[in-house]
């Protein structure tokens, strides 16, 4: 049962990420933006990276602000101080 719940949650996350990427694409299209300077703050850093990797020709620059991006190294924050 737990495995199924995890799979359902992962599926929702993927759908959500795809929906947000498509929303960024739709916004750029509507605003007639060919290439953009993209900024992702907090959890938006994930979505900005996802969009940039999926559409590299559409991104002039990518800036990530205040997003730890799920860093797994326990001492990473200590080394950055």
N, C-alpha and C positions, 0 to 999 in steps of 0.2 A: 504494500500500500504506500509506503513512504517513497519508494522509487517512482511510482506513478505520479505522486504529488510533485516530486522534484522535476520530472519530465514536463508536467503541465506548466509549472512555474517557468521553466526554461523556454517553453514554447511561447508563453505570454511575453516574456522579455524580448524574444526575437521578433515577434509581431510588432511590439511596441517600438523597437529600434528601427525596424523597416518602415513603420508608419512615420516616425520622426524624420528619417532620411528622405522619404518621399515628400514630406511637408516642406523640408528645406528646398528640395528641387522645385516644388510647385511655387514656393514663394519667390525663388530666383527667376523662374520663368515668368511669373506674373509681373514682377518688377523689371523684367527685361535685363537682368544682370547676367552677363556672360561669365565673368570671373569675379570672385569675391575674396575679401580679407575676412576670414572666419575666426570668431572668438567663441570659445567654450568655457563657461565658468561653472565650478562645482561639478555636479553630475553631467552638466552639459558638455564637459570635456570629452566624455565618452562619445557623445553623439557627434561632436565636431570632428573627432578623429575618425569615426566610422564614415562620416560623409566625405571627408578628405581622402580617405583610402579608396572609397568607392567611386569618387569623382575627381581624381587628381587634376584633370584638365580644367576644372571649374574653380580651383582654389589658388589664389595668388599667395596667400600666407595663412598660417594657422597659429593661433595664440591660445594657450591653455592657461587658465587662471584658477588658482585655489582648488585644484583637483588632484587628489592623491592617486587616482587611477588604479586602485586596488594593488598597490605595491606590497609584495609579500615578504620583503626582507625586514626582519624585526628591528634592525638598527638603522634603517635608512633615514628616518627623521633625525636621529642623533647625529649622523654624519653630515646632514645638511645644516645643522645649527651652527 
